[in-house]
Amino acid sequence: MEKRGSVYIMASGRNGTLYTGVTSDLVKRAYQHRTDAIAGFTSRYDCKILVWFEVHDRIDTAILREKRIKEWRRGWKLGLIEAENPEWEDLFPALI
């Protein structure tokens, strides 16, 4: 059976720095970003707010979607977030 996957966007704040990622365990990965458990882009730019995510039945389709979103212009990513989360609320608490 194929693993499920999630594509997600973390932000430093409304209209702040964005990070797009993919994972097979969204709760664990978002927690790692929030707590700076792994040094890297999100810890350096303080991207701790989960503002958008999308669940896929297969990890390979999630990876493909992530690659496509990473190629998008910033305005398109902002539109994606605001279409589902216009207040830029942190979606992490609803996951746990």
PyMOL commands that set and color helices and strands:
alter all, ss='L'
color gray80, all
select helices_A, chain A and resi 26-34+41-44+59-71+74-84+92-95
alter helices_A, ss='H'
color red, helices_A
select strands_A, chain A and resi 5-11+18-23+49-56
alter strands_A, ss='S'
color yellow, strands_A
deselect
rebuild
show_as cartoon
